[in-house]
Amino acid sequence: MSNQETDSLTGQCLCGDVSFSFAREDLKSVDACHCGQCRQWSGNYWASVNISFDALKFTSDGTFTWYRASNYARRGFCSKCGSSLFWHADKLDDHKDRVAVALGSLNGPTGLALTEHIFVADKGDYYDIADGLPQKQKY
């Protein structure tokens, strides 16, 4: 049975030491962030699915760690293989109840698709956004 046929999605880092799941019912949005920090963090733009923070369930987290990326957000990754996994604005009241999960970390097929682009004012000059989805200058 594929992820697309179940009520939950699963994911993991490259080495498999960090694995997790969450219920499809907790999905908030699927977007691509083009801000400078996300591009540095991921190597390109950051494509993620936003879910309720409480919905994220680790099945293995021995090498998982958070990096304080700014005074309002942290980024979660595997300290063994370096996989970028999560973005969490834990210091912003209107965002701390959700977490962004890297789309590339999910086991497929997921059945998900991007719905919008955010922070396009900061996008890299080496690519175009031409998929016809809504584009927000900020969030």
ABEGO torsion letter per residue (X at the ends): XBAAABABBBBBBAAGABBBBBBAAABABBBBBABAAAAAAAGBBBBBBBBBAAABBBABAAABBBBBABAABBBBBBAAAGBBABBBBAABAAAAABBBBBAAABBOBAGBBBABBBGAAABBAABBBAAGBBBBABX
